[in-house]
Amino acid sequence: MWTFLKIIRLNRATVRSLNPLPRGWTVVLRRSCSSASSESRVTNPSILRHLTSKITATGAITVAEYMREVLTNPVSGYYVKNDMLGADGDFITSPEISQIFGELVGIWCVSEWVASGKPKVLQLVELGPGRGSLIGDILRVFHQLQSVLHGAEVSVHLVEVSPKLSQLQAQCLAGEYTCGGEDELVYRTGTTHTGLPIYWYRSVKDVPRGFSIFLAHEFFDALPIHKFQRTEKGWREVMVDIHPEEPDKLRFVLFPTPTLASTTLIHEDEKRQHLEISPEGGVIVQKLASQIAEDGGAALIADYGHDGTKMDTFRGFRGHKLHDVLEAPGTADLTADVDFSYLRRMAGDAVVCMGPITQRAFLKNMGIDARLQVLLRSCHDATTRAQLIHGCDMLTSPEKMGSRFQFFSLLAPSRLTQPWEEGEGLGRRRRGPAPLPVAGFSELEVE
Ligand SMILES: C[S@@+](CC[C@H](N)C(=O)[O-])C[C@H]1O[C@@H](n2cnc3c(N)ncnc32)[C@H](O)[C@@H]1O
């Protein structure tokens, strides 16, 4: 992996010009702020009307249904209509903060491909690519590591529910592209600026089989969650209902009897008092795990999260400030910390899970300090240098994104087992070469 770091440092054109942050503007990370915005709210009346008519017709809805409607309703969902990322949006993410993040993830992908025996076909799959910044930085690394990837048939597969964001991704990543029909599984295809085939899907289940490296950055935290509260009568599900005194307001209520979700989703050993579970996240992880187990590959999942310790993390973000999740639905991002212990359980035994480890540990293990020094050496503009240093600090400082973000990986078991070969002697077996350590999850060995 150290070799890859050395190769990409040779290219001086790698300093992507960063959008300067407005003067005095402080980056407020999702879930890192402590007070709600007092600015006047613009509402999205169509979503609120849609939700209140639904609740009037069928009764209180689950938090998962509420989140799904608010975020991904095909007509007016938050993700469907908005570009919410960046300084002018509602929140900012690591790949948007610094190119180094994507470059190191790109090296991780190449490193896993090499450690898996350099299979001929390599599918790079990203779930929820946002503006396409992460995959853009990875593709630049792939281009620079052509000598390493030589002979591999690389293709790019993006799973994106938002027409608005997929349009931005196409403009950013593809030299040319064509759009498919509304009901086609592949709704856009094209060729990247570096000449690789690129495809867009609405669901990960539509991505073709084959050796794949799956990436999900701030994707799982956007998936709908069910919320449960432990009561004297057992687990009860939290629902969203119309406020009895204010018909255009919503409120949380506890369903009086067990629901299908409360009886099927909660593990019998659960000790917490309050729970958030995303069955949609569980199904996606199961799909990744089964594909990795059968076809080889790996998944790298990075998100705000915990290992089965946190309880009530459901939050809204608008204009870089905390926002009441039930207020003006459709105008703010909704998110909940990822429970990696649940993802591990859903992944099952067919794959090996690594982590979660902190973003700081992962990026340090990937050589972020060395990469920063390389970029600084080839950059003489004082503003860009300051941005690079500030970006790395944002990503790794424990008070900023360094400890809130966690990295988690799924790997094929064969990737970590030391192969045994038939020896010459009678029935004797001989060990093959030891497997390469998994980059990012073990300390970088500097040659
Ligand atoms: C919080 S943004 C993160 C964007 C990007 N990964 C980043 O870190 O900058 C979530 C992304 O997931 C997409 N998304 C949300 N729910 C989705 C779903 N159910 N299926 C596919 N994409 C989804 C959003 O449109 C958006 O691109």
The ligand as a MOL file (V3000), in Angstrom:
LIG
                    3D

  0  0  0     0  0            999 V3000
M  V30 BEGIN CTAB
M  V30 COUNTS 27 29 0 0 0
M  V30 BEGIN ATOM
M  V30 1 C -26.0690 11.9650 3.1790 0
M  V30 2 S -25.9320 11.8440 1.4650 0 CHG=1
M  V30 3 C -24.2220 11.3130 1.3300 0
M  V30 4 C -23.6310 11.6280 -0.0120 0
M  V30 5 C -22.1790 11.1620 -0.2290 0
M  V30 6 N -21.9940 9.7530 0.0020 0
M  V30 7 C -21.2200 11.9560 0.6220 0
M  V30 8 O -20.7460 11.4290 1.6230 0
M  V30 9 O -20.9600 13.1210 0.2900 0 CHG=-1
M  V30 10 C -26.8640 10.3700 1.1540 0
M  V30 11 C -26.8260 9.8840 -0.2840 0
M  V30 12 O -27.5840 8.6650 -0.3770 0
M  V30 13 C -28.6210 8.8100 -1.3520 0
M  V30 14 N -29.7320 7.9880 -0.8670 0
M  V30 15 C -30.4790 8.1990 0.2400 0
M  V30 16 N -31.3670 7.1920 0.3920 0
M  V30 17 C -31.1670 6.3460 -0.6230 0
M  V30 18 C -31.7620 5.1170 -1.0170 0
M  V30 19 N -32.7480 4.5710 -0.3090 0
M  V30 20 N -31.3050 4.4890 -2.1170 0
M  V30 21 C -30.2880 5.0320 -2.8480 0
M  V30 22 N -29.6810 6.2100 -2.5310 0
M  V30 23 C -30.1200 6.8480 -1.4400 0
M  V30 24 C -28.8860 10.2960 -1.3820 0
M  V30 25 O -29.5670 10.7280 -2.5210 0
M  V30 26 C -27.4650 10.8220 -1.2880 0
M  V30 27 O -26.7830 10.6890 -2.5130 0
M  V30 END ATOM
M  V30 BEGIN BOND
M  V30 1 1 1 2
M  V30 2 1 2 3
M  V30 3 1 2 10
M  V30 4 1 3 4
M  V30 5 1 4 5
M  V30 6 1 5 6
M  V30 7 1 5 7
M  V30 8 2 7 8
M  V30 9 1 7 9
M  V30 10 1 10 11
M  V30 11 1 11 12
M  V30 12 1 11 26
M  V30 13 1 12 13
M  V30 14 1 13 14
M  V30 15 1 13 24
M  V30 16 1 14 15
M  V30 17 1 14 23
M  V30 18 2 15 16
M  V30 19 1 16 17
M  V30 20 1 17 18
M  V30 21 2 17 23
M  V30 22 1 18 19
M  V30 23 2 18 20
M  V30 24 1 20 21
M  V30 25 2 21 22
M  V30 26 1 22 23
M  V30 27 1 24 25
M  V30 28 1 24 26
M  V30 29 1 26 27
M  V30 END BOND
M  V30 END CTAB
M  END
